[in-house]
Amino acid sequence: METITTKKLNDKVGVEFVGVTADQLRNDDSLAVAVLDALEERGVVLFRKIDADDQSQVDFCRKLGPLNNFKDHPPYETEEVMEISFSPSNPTAAYLKSNDFWHTDGLLDDHAAKTAVLSARVVADKGGETEFASTYEAYDALTDDEKERFENVRVIHSFEAVQRHSYENPTAEQIEEWNARRPGREHPLVWTHSTGRRSLVLGATASHIVGMDVEEGRALLKELVDRATTPDRVYRHTWAVGDMVLWDNSGLLHRACEFDRKEPRRMHRSTITGSSVGQ
């Protein structure tokens, strides 16, 4: 492996691999090992202005693990790449408003995403940053009493919960469509990983806590998100065309920042699969 210079993005989360090229993504297998180690330690990896095309992105991501296939989410040119945009031609655009709220990807699927990857193709003139906060840090910051109290707490996550952040007064038809599209899932509040580390399972998909008054449970979930995402705990990435960012989805919350949806902001996403939240 060529010598790589790295620097922390802030005190809590993130590291930049300085000067890495798209050719290294394709040909330097040891780079993937270094990235996996960095994701485990720092949560977010940045390749600034690496200008990797879709095939280079996919080839590198395959070195990190099995990839999601997005063939059912057009438009796409490569099946392992999904377009994130508000273009009228993108049939998933109506659901992407929820990306503005802190969330963990895949909590409504059989497995949450292990690692997520975004490459910037078109960026907004103003806004449109992506923010990240560690849910490992969020767990570690709990008091001992809270860790004990939350040990066996269960949370219901639903597509309706996340969409209600964007549509405050949904129609009965919308609610029916949301619940049919993505049935709810139950997850532990505390995710114990195979490494022994623990994180909190939080975010906009969280609907309510099992066995607790609904509003009381929602207030607790909101409080935990607020504590996890104080400004000193957040890395905000300001995108430039050609940037590639990878993050450990099993240990982070993330969200998109506000921007003018009429602007043609476009990101290309790949997802490494395989994180079981546990029962």
N, C-alpha and C positions, 0 to 999 in steps of 0.2 A: 504494500500500500504506500502510495505517496504520502509524504509527511503532511499532516493536516493541522492547521491552526484552528482552535476553537475559542470562543468567548461567550461568557454568560450573557443572556438577554436581560435578566434582572436577578435579584437575590433569591427569588423563590422558584422560578420556573424558566426553562428555555435555555438553549445553547445554539449559537450559530457556528456552522462549519464554514470557515472562511476560504474562499477561492476554489471551491470544488466545481468541477466542470461536468457538463452532460456526458462527456466521454468517460469520465470516472464512474458515473452512475451505471453506464452500460458495461464497463469492462473491469472495474476494480471490485472483486467480490469481497475483499476484506473491508471495504467501505460499509457494506451492509451490517457487518458485525459491529463496527464502531457506532453506527447509527442505532442499532438495537440497544447497545449499552447506554448510549446517551439518552434514549427515550426512557429507559428504566430509571436512570438517575435524575434526569432533568425534565422529562415530560414532553417537551417541544423541541424539534430540530428545525432549523432554518437553513436553507440554501438560497442565498440572496442572488437574484438575477442570474440563475443558472440556465434559464432558457431551454429547458428540456421539452422535447415534443412528447406527444401522448405515448408513443411506443417506447421511448426511453423511460418515461415515468412508469409504465407498466412493467417493463423489463426489470427495473430496479425494485419495484414493489414485490415482484415475485420472489426476490431473494429474501424478503422479510417474512413471507408466509403466503397462504392461499388467498386469492382475491375474490371479492364479490363480482358477479356478472350483472351488468346493468342493462341487459338486452331488452328488458321490459320497461325501461325508462328512457325512451328517446327524447331529444335527438342525441345521437352518438355516432362516432366514427369507429371507435374501439370499444368493444363490449365491456372492458374493465374500466372504462372512464365514463363518468356521468357529468353532464353540464349543469352547473349551478348558475342560473340566471333568471331574470324576470322577463325574458323575451317572450312575446306572445306565442312564439312557435314552441315554447317549452311547456309541455302539458303538466309538469309538476310545479309550475311557477306559483299557482294559487296556494300551495301548501308551504312555500318557502318563507313566508312572513314569520313563521314560528322560529326560524333560525336567529331572530333578533333576541331571543330569550335564552338564558343559560340552560344548557342541556347536555346530555350524554347521548351519543348516537347508538341506535340499535336496541334500546331497552324494550321496544315492542316487538322485537324479532326473537327467533330462537336463541341467538347469541348476539351479544353486543359486539360492535366493531372493536377489534383489537387495536389497530392503528389506522388513522385516517390521514389522507394526503390531499392537499389542495395546491394547484398551480394557477397562478394568475395569468390570464390571457388578455383581459380588458379590465381596467380598474376605474373606479369612480373618481371624478375630479375632486370631490370632497366627501369625507366619510368612507364608510364601507370597510373599516378596519375589522380585524377578528381578534377577540380577546380570549385569554385562556387563564384558568385558575385550577390549582391542584386540589383534588379531593383526597389525596393522601395527606396533604398539609391540613386539610379541613378536619380529617379524623384525628390527626396527631394533636391538634389544638384543642380538642375537647377536654373537659375536665375528667378526672377518673370516675366521678359519679355519673357523668353523662355517658361515658363509654360503657359503663355497666348497665345503665338504664336503656341504652339503645341497642344492646347486644342482640335482642330477639325481636326487635321492631320490624314489622312488615309493612310495605307500602304498595298501593295499587297505582300502576302507571297506565295511562290511556292516551290514545290519539285525540280524543275529545278534550282532555285536559290541556294539551299543548295548543290545540287549535283555538280554544276559548281565549287564549291570550291575544289572539289576532282578531277574533270575531266574538265580541262581547255579547251579542244578542243573536245567537244562531237560530236558524229555523229548525223545526222538527225534522225536516228532510236532511238538512246538513248533519245534524246529530246522528241520524240513522245511517247516513253514508259514512261518516267518520268511524262509527263503531263497527260497521260491516267491513270497512276497508282495513282497519287495524284493531283487532280485539285487544282488550286490556291484558296486562300481565302483572303478576305479583312478584316483588323482589324484596330481599332484605335491605334495610337501611344501611347496614354495615356490610361491605363486600370484603370477605376474607380471601385474598388471592393465593394462588399456588405457592408464591414466594413467602407467604406468611405475613406480608404487608396488608394493611387494611385501609380502605377508603370509604367514603360515603357515597351512596347512590342517590343523587339528587337531580333536580332540574325541572324543566317545564312540563315534562310528561307526568310528573308525580301528581296524582289526583288527591289521594287521601291516605291516612294511616289506618290500617286494619285494627278494629277494636277501640278506636278513639273517636270522640266527637269530631265530625268532619271539619268544622271550622277551626277547632282547636288544633287538629292535626295539620291543617293547611298553614296555620300560623307558625307552627313549629318548623315545618319544611321551609317556609319562606325565611324564617330567622336563620336557619342553617345555611341556606344559599347566601343570604346577605353577609353572614360571618365569613363564609368561604371566599367571597369575592370583593372584599374591601380593597381599595385602590393599591395598597402596599402588597397585596397578594396576586395581583393581576399583571400578566404580560399582554400588552396591546400591540398587535402587529399592523403597521401601516404598509399596505401592499404596493409593490411596484411590478410592472409587467415583467414576467420571467421568474418571479419568486416562487419557490416551492417550500411549503411548510408541512411537516409531519408531526402528528401528536399521538400520545398514548391515550386513547379514548377510554381505557379502563381506569385511568387515574386523573382525569381532567374534566372540568366543565368548560364549555366554550360557547361563544355567541358572536354573531355578526353585529357590527355597529350600524347605526342609521345612515342612509344615503338616499339620494333621489332615485327612486325606482324607475324613473324614465331614462336614466343613464344606462348604457349598455354594459354594465359590469358583468364579467363572465369568468367563472372559475371552472377548472377541470379537476374532478375528484376521483380518486381511487380509494378503495377500502380493503384493508387486510382483515380477514375474518378470524373468529375463533375465541372470543372471550366469554366464558360462561360465568354469569353473575353468581350462580350458586343458589341453593335452596335453603 
